[in-house]
Amino acid sequence: MTQTSPEDAILNDPVLVAFATGLLTRLPSWVQEVETRIGTLRPMEDSRVQGDDKVKWIDPPSQQITHLLHSAHDHLTMLAQSIETTGPRPLAGFSLIRVAIEASALASWIMIPGTIDARVRKSIRLTWDNRQRVAVYTKRYDTPTDAITAELRRILTEITQSRPGLKSLDLEAPFAHLTDIISAVDDKIPGSKRSNLRGVDAWRACSGIAHSNPNFAAGALQRTENEDHVLVTVNVTALGMMLEQATRHLGYALDLAEDYMLNTTKKR
C-alpha cells in the first residue's frame, strides 16, 4: 500500500484544490482590473508622493513605484494568458509569481507609511543598488558607465546632505535582503498573520523552482502514471497557494499606491 505524505495530503485536499482552481480561474479578470487601476496612478498635487518626489527628484519614488507595479502585473498577466490558452506549464508559472511577489513587496516597502525621510531613504537605497548592479554588468562587456554612476552618487549624496534625517545614510552599506523586505511587508498585509503561508515563504519556494531545484519542484508537480509514460503537469493547489500570496502582495501595494499618489489629504 502506497503511503501518502502529509504534503501530498494537503496538496490533494479537495477543498484546497477547489480554492486554488477558483483563484486561477479568476486571475484573467483580476489582472484586467489591476491594469485599469495602475493606469490611473499619477502624482497628484498635494499628495504624499509629490513631496517625496520633490526631495528625490532623480529616479523619483512615483516612477519607481509605477515601474514595480507594472512589473508585478506584467508577470501575472503572462500567467493569466497561459491559463486562458494552453493551461499553465508545470514550472514556469512559479517563476512569474516569484517576480510578482518581489516587485510588489519592494513597492510596498518604499511606501509603507512613515516620514518623508524614511520613505526617501529607502527609495535612495533602491536607486543606488539598481545602479550598482547595472555598473557590474556593463563593465563585463567593456561598456563601463563609471561616469554615470559617479554622477548619480554625487546627486544622491547632495540629496542626503540636504535633509538632517538623511545625513546618516550610507550608500555603500549592504542593501536590505529581499527576504527581510518581503517579510516586513507580510506583517503589514491585513490577515497575513492568520495565513498558513506567508509571502516570503512563497517567494522562497518559487525561487527554488525558478533556480531548477528539484526538491522544490517536486511539490509543484502532479504526476499521473499511464501504461507507457508518466504525464507531468502542474500541481494546481501548489500553484494556487503561491498565486494567492502574489495577488495579496500586489493588491496591497496597489492600495498603498493609490493612497500615496492620489490622496491629497495626508501630508506625512
N, C-alpha and C positions, 0 to 999 in steps of 0.2 A: 504494500500500500504506500503510495507516494505521500510524503509528509509535506504539508503546506506551511511555509514560513509565515511568521507574523506580518512581514512586509507584504507578501503576496496576498494574505488575507485582507489587509487594508486596501491594497490597490485593486482588488477584485470585489470589494464590498458593493453590492447593488446600489445602495444609497449614494455612495461616493461616485460611482460610475455615472449615475443619473445626474448628479450635481455637476460633475466635470463636463459631461456631454452638453448640458444646458449652457455652461459658460462658453464652450467652444462654438456652439450654435449661435449664440447671441453676439459673438465677437465682431462679425462683419458690420452689423448695425451700430455697435458701440463705437467702433473706430471712426465711423462716419460722423457720429455725434461729437466725438473728440476733435475731429478735424474742423468742424464748424466753430467749436469753442476756441480752439487755438487761433483760428482766423480772426477773431475779434480782439485779440490781445494787442495792445499798444500802450506806450507810456502816456497816461492821461495827465493833464495839468493838475498839479497839487496832489498827485498820488505819491506813495512812499517811494516807488521806483524812480520817479523823476528826481527826487532829492539824492538818491543813491547814484544815479547816472551823472548828476552834476559833479559829484565828488570824484567818481571814477569814470571819466569821460572816454577813456580808451578801452575798447572791448567792454562796453558798459554792461551792467547786470541785466538790463532788459534784453539785450541781444543774446547774452549767454543763456538766459532762461528760455527764450523763444527757441534757440537752436537745440537745446537739450530736450525740450518738449517735442519738437519736430522729429528728433532722432528716435525718441521712445515710440512716438506714434507711427513713424515710418516702418519700424521693425514689426510692430504688432499688426500693421496693415498687411505686410507681406505674409504673416501667418494667417490672417483672415482670408486673404486671397487664395492661399493653398487649401484652406478648409472648404471654400466655395467651389473649387475646381477638382483637383485630384485627391484632395484629402491631405492632411499633414504628413510629411515624411517622418520616418521613425525617430530621427535625431535632430534634424535641422531646426525644428521649432524651439527647442530649448536654448539654442544659441540666440535666436531672435528675442526670446523672453529675457535672457540674461542682459542684453543691451538695454531693453526697455526698463528693467528694474534699476540698472546702474545710472542711466541718464536721468530718469525721474528722481531718483534719490539725490543726485548731485544738484538738480534744480531746487528741490525742496530744502536741501541743506543750506543753500545760499539764502533762501527766502524766509526760513523759519524766523518768526517774529523776534525782534530784538532791537538794538540800537542801530543807527546808520553805520557806525564804525564796525560793529560786529558783522553786519552783512557785507560791507565793503571789504573788510579784512579777508573774508572767505572768497569773495569774488576775485580779489587780487591774487590770492594764493592759487586759485584755479587757472587764471590767466597765465601766471608765470610757469606753473607746472606744464601746461599745454605747450608753451613756447619752448621750454627746455626739451621736451620730447621731440618737437619738430627740429630743433637745432641738432640733436643727436642724429636724426635721420638724414638731414641734408649733408652733414659732414661725411657720412659714409659714402655719399655719391658725388663727392667733390663739388658740391654746390653750397659751400658754407654760407650761413646767414648771420655771421657774427655781428655785423653792423646793425642789423635789425634787432637782434637780441640785446645788444648793448644799449640801443636807443630805448627799447622797451624797459630795460632795467632803470635807465635814467628817469623815464616818465613815472614809472611806478614808485620809485624812490621819492620823487618830488611829491607825489600824492600822499605817501605815508608821512612825509615830513610836514605836510600842510595841516594835519589834524593831530592833536595830542593823543587821541585814542588809538592812533595807528602807528605812532613813532616806534613802538616796540616790535613791530612786525619784522621778522627776519625772512627775507626771500629765500635764503639758502637752507632754511630748516626743512626737514623732510615733510612732504605733503601728507595729509591725513590718509590713513588706509581706507580703501573703499569699504571694507567690512565694517569699520567703525562708523563711517558716514551712513551706510545703509541701516545699520543697527540703531543709530541715533534717530533716524527718520522713522524707523519701525515704532519706536517708543512714542512718537507723536501722532501716528495714524490712529484715529478712533477705532476701538475694538481690536487693535493689533495684539494686545497682551492676552486676549482671550482666544486667539487663533492657535490652532495646533501647529501651524507652520508660519515662520516669520520670513519676511522678505530677504533678510541676509542669508538664511538657510537655503531658500530657493535659489538665490544668486550663486551660492557656493555649489549647489548641486548642478545647476545649469552650466557653471564654469567648468566643472569636472567633465560634463558631457561635451561641451564645446572644445575641450582640450583632449578629446578622444580617450578619456579614462574609462576603461571597460567596466570597472567596478561601479562607477556612477551610471554608466549606460545600461547596465543590467536591469536596474529598476525602472528604466524608461521604456523598455521594450516588452512587447507581447509576442510570445512565440506560440505558433499553432502547428502541432505535429500533423503532417499529412503522410500518406503512404510512401511517397518517394521524395519528399522535400519538407523543409521547415519554413513556414511563412512567418516573416518577422515584420511586425507593424508597431506603431507607437502605442504605448500604454495610455489609454485615454485619461485614466484617473491621475497618473503622474503628470501628464501634460496640463490637465485642468488645474491641478493643485498649484503648479508653478505659474500658470497663467493668472490665477486668482491674485497672486501676490503682485504680478506686473500691473494688472488693472487697478489694484488698490493703490499702488505707488503712483501710477500716472494720474489716477483720479485725484489723489491728494495733492500732487504737485500742481495740477491744473486749478484746483480750488484755491491754493495759495497764490498762484499767478494771477488769477482774476482779482483777488483781494489786493495784491501787491501793485498791480498795474492800473486797475480800473476804479478802485475805491478811492475817492478823493476826500474822505472824512477822517482818515487816520494819518497822523503825522509822524509817528515813531519811525 
